[in-house]
């Protein structure tokens, strides 16, 4: 029976000595450490049988080597992460990699509820409306300069009011004579057709589409008898109480353009110099 008290590896007697069973076979301490003890990932020394050992992702450490790579604090009872082969405590990781709250300037811890917008981050409770100061959370919000508003506060306190319906204008819209309208509210005074994105003109303070303005207010060309609106070939010639589109301002006989040239009125006609001399 004495052979059972011999070291399985070196065969030395274990009588009166400490030993460790491995798969029911006794091993002396030196043999056990040499054959089975792990190597510390940090210091590269053997983790002896009587040393406290910590294990993380297939790596083994002495308890005193299981420390933050940056601040050297023990990680035995602390949350941590890894960067390659190095262990880093949560504080050091957050200081280097986590965002800071734009409101309170404190770290936004990984995994915590947060909001991100335009390159900045906030704790959920710190992202508040500049008007009512309540957390916006997952609700819609509207930025205005460096402030953020919930929709009710923005519409009630900041947004310009439509000149027609007097309701808040929160996006898009039309500006005309230093006043703003919703696109759907900016319509022709005559036919009520939407004017946003369309050519229009005005009579006094009232906007009109080209068709309504032409029929109501535009002067008629003495040449083609259509409205002179100022759109398209908008330049025109005026003489006494008559007006012409520039392309229509031509000799009544030979049709040569009279724009920039001398001309002679002859009752209802206008004549170029040559035609006038023929008379």
C-alpha positions in Angstrom: 0.0 0.0 0.0 3.0 2.3 0.4 3.1 3.0 -3.4 -0.1 5.0 -3.2 1.8 7.6 -1.1 4.4 8.0 -3.7 4.2 11.0 -6.1 2.7 9.8 -9.4 5.3 11.8 -11.3 8.6 11.8 -9.4 7.9 8.6 -7.3 9.1 10.3 -4.2 7.4 9.3 -1.0 4.6 11.5 0.1 4.6 10.3 3.7 4.4 13.3 6.0 4.3 15.7 3.0 1.6 17.8 1.4 0.3 16.5 -1.8 -2.5 17.1 -4.3 -4.7 14.5 -6.0 -5.0 14.8 -9.8 -7.4 12.2 -11.2 -7.1 10.1 -8.1 -3.3 10.2 -8.4 -1.3 11.9 -5.7 1.3 14.5 -6.7 3.9 16.3 -4.6 3.6 20.1 -4.6 6.7 20.8 -6.8 5.4 18.3 -9.4 1.9 19.6 -9.3 3.1 23.2 -9.8 5.4 22.2 -12.6 2.8 20.0 -14.4 -0.5 21.7 -13.7 -0.2 25.2 -12.4 -1.1 28.0 -14.8 1.1 30.9 -16.0 0.0 34.4 -15.0 -1.0 36.4 -18.1 0.5 39.5 -16.5 3.8 38.6 -14.8 4.4 35.3 -16.7 5.2 33.5 -13.5 3.7 30.2 -12.3 0.5 30.6 -10.2 1.4 28.2 -7.4 -1.0 25.8 -5.7 -1.4 28.0 -2.7 -1.8 31.3 -4.6 -5.2 32.9 -5.3 -6.0 32.6 -9.0 -8.4 34.6 -11.1 -9.5 33.5 -14.5 -10.9 35.6 -17.4 -11.4 34.6 -21.1 -9.0 31.7 -21.1 -6.4 33.8 -19.2 -5.1 33.2 -15.7 -3.8 35.8 -13.3 -2.4 36.0 -9.8 -5.0 37.9 -7.7 -2.4 40.7 -7.1 -1.7 40.8 -10.9 -5.4 41.2 -11.8 -5.2 45.0 -12.0 -6.2 47.9 -14.3 -3.5 48.5 -16.9 -3.9 52.3 -16.5 -4.5 53.1 -12.9 -3.2 49.9 -11.3 -6.3 49.4 -9.1 -7.3 45.8 -8.3 -10.1 44.5 -10.5 -10.9 41.5 -8.2 -14.2 43.1 -7.2 -14.6 45.9 -9.8 -16.3 46.0 -13.2 -13.7 46.0 -16.0 -13.2 45.4 -19.7 -10.3 44.5 -21.9 -8.2 46.2 -24.6 -6.3 43.6 -26.4 -4.5 41.7 -23.6 -4.7 44.6 -21.1 -7.4 44.8 -18.5 -9.0 48.3 -17.9 -11.3 49.3 -15.1 -14.6 50.9 -16.0 -13.6 54.3 -14.8 -10.4 54.4 -17.0 -12.3 53.0 -20.0 -15.1 55.6 -19.6 -12.6 58.5 -19.2 -10.9 57.5 -22.4 -13.7 56.2 -24.6 -17.1 57.1 -23.3 -18.9 60.3 -24.1 -19.5 63.1 -21.6 -23.0 64.4 -21.1 -23.4 67.8 -22.8 -25.5 69.0 -19.9 -23.8 67.9 -16.7 -20.3 67.1 -18.2 -20.3 63.7 -16.4 -19.5 60.4 -18.1 -22.3 58.6 -19.9 -21.7 55.1 -18.7 -21.7 52.3 -21.3 -25.1 50.5 -21.3 -26.9 53.4 -19.6 -29.8 55.1 -21.3 -28.7 58.1 -23.3 -29.5 60.3 -26.2 -27.2 61.4 -29.1 -27.8 64.3 -31.5 -25.5 66.2 -33.8 -22.3 64.7 -32.3 -23.2 65.2 -28.7 -24.6 62.9 -26.0 -26.8 63.3 -22.9 -27.9 61.2 -20.0 -31.6 60.6 -20.7 -32.7 62.7 -17.7 -30.3 65.5 -18.7 -31.8 66.0 -22.2 -34.5 68.5 -21.2 -36.7 71.1 -23.0 -35.3 74.6 -22.7 -38.8 75.8 -22.2 -40.6 73.6 -19.7 -37.3 71.9 -18.4 -39.0 68.5 -18.6 -36.9 65.5 -19.9 -37.7 65.1 -23.6 -36.9 61.3 -23.6 -38.0 59.6 -26.8 -40.4 62.4 -27.7 -40.0 64.6 -30.8 -38.0 67.7 -30.3 -36.9 70.8 -32.3 -33.5 72.4 -32.1 -33.3 76.2 -32.1 -29.7 77.6 -32.1 -28.1 75.9 -29.1 -31.3 75.0 -27.4 -33.8 72.1 -27.7 -37.5 72.3 -27.3 -40.4 69.8 -27.0 -42.9 70.3 -29.7 -45.6 72.1 -27.6 -43.0 74.6 -26.1 -41.5 75.3 -29.5 -44.9 75.9 -31.1 -46.1 78.1 -28.2 -42.9 80.0 -27.4 -40.4 80.1 -30.3 -42.0 79.2 -33.7 -43.1 82.1 -36.0 -46.8 82.4 -36.6 -48.3 82.0 -40.0 -49.7 85.3 -41.2 -52.8 83.6 -42.6 -53.9 81.0 -40.0 -51.9 82.3 -37.0 -50.7 78.8 -36.2 -47.1 77.9 -35.5 -44.8 77.3 -38.5 -42.3 74.6 -37.5 -40.9 73.7 -40.9 -40.7 75.0 -44.5 -42.9 77.8 -45.3 -42.8 81.0 -47.4 -41.5 84.4 -46.5 -43.0 87.4 -48.3 -42.6 91.0 -47.3 -41.0 90.1 -43.9 -43.9 87.8 -43.0 -44.2 84.0 -43.1 -46.9 81.6 -44.3 -47.4 77.9 -44.4 -46.9 76.8 -48.0 -50.5 75.8 -48.1 -51.6 79.1 -46.7 -49.8 81.3 -49.2 -52.3 81.5 -52.0 -53.4 83.8 -54.8 -55.7 86.6 -53.6 -57.8 86.1 -56.7 -58.2 82.4 -57.5 -56.7 80.9 -54.2 -54.3 78.7 -56.1 -51.1 77.9 -54.1 -48.2 80.3 -54.9 -45.3 78.4 -53.3 -42.8 77.6 -56.0 -44.8 79.5 -58.6 -44.1 82.9 -60.2 -46.3 85.6 -58.6 -46.6 89.3 -58.2 -48.5 91.6 -56.0 -50.9 94.5 -56.0 -50.4 96.5 -52.9 -49.8 93.9 -50.2 -51.8 91.2 -51.9 -50.1 88.4 -53.8 -51.5 87.2 -57.2 -50.7 84.5 -59.6 -49.7 85.7 -63.1 -53.1 84.8 -64.6 -55.1 86.7 -62.0 -52.8 89.7 -62.0 -52.8 89.9 -65.8 -56.6 89.8 -66.0 -57.1 92.3 -63.1 -54.3 94.8 -63.2 -51.8 94.3 -66.0 -51.5 96.8 -68.8 -52.0 95.6 -72.3 -49.3 95.7 -74.9 -50.1 98.1 -77.8 -48.5 95.6 -80.2 -50.0 92.2 -79.3 -52.8 93.3 -76.9 -51.7 90.8 -74.2 -50.9 91.6 -70.6 -47.5 93.1 -69.7 -46.8 91.2 -66.4 -43.1 91.6 -65.9 -42.5 87.8 -66.3 -40.8 86.0 -69.1 -39.8 88.7 -71.5 -40.4 91.1 -68.7 -38.8 94.3 -70.1 -41.2 96.7 -71.8 -41.2 100.1 -73.5 -43.5 102.9 -72.4 -44.4 105.9 -74.5 -47.0 108.5 -73.5 -50.0 106.3 -72.5 -49.0 103.2 -74.4 -46.7 100.2 -73.5 -45.2 97.5 -75.6 -43.3 94.3 -74.8 -39.8 94.8 -76.1 -40.2 92.2 -78.9 -43.4 94.0 -79.9 -41.9 97.4 -80.1 -41.3 97.5 -83.8 -42.0 99.6 -86.9 -45.7 99.4 -87.8 -44.7 99.1 -91.5 -41.5 97.2 -91.9 -41.5 95.4 -88.5 -37.9 96.4 -87.7 -37.2 96.5 -84.0 -37.3 100.0 -82.6 -35.7 99.1 -79.2 -32.8 101.5 -78.7 -33.5 103.3 -82.0 -35.2 106.5 -82.9 -38.8 106.3 -83.9 -41.7 108.6 -85.0 -45.3 108.3 -83.8 -47.9 108.6 -86.5 -51.3 108.6 -85.0 -51.7 104.9 -83.8 -48.6 103.8 -85.5 -44.9 104.1 -84.7 -42.5 104.3 -87.6 -38.7 103.7 -88.0 -36.7 106.6 -89.5 -36.6 105.0 -93.0 -40.4 104.5 -93.1 -41.0 108.0 -91.8 -38.7 109.5 -94.4 -40.6 107.6 -97.2 -43.6 109.6 -96.3 
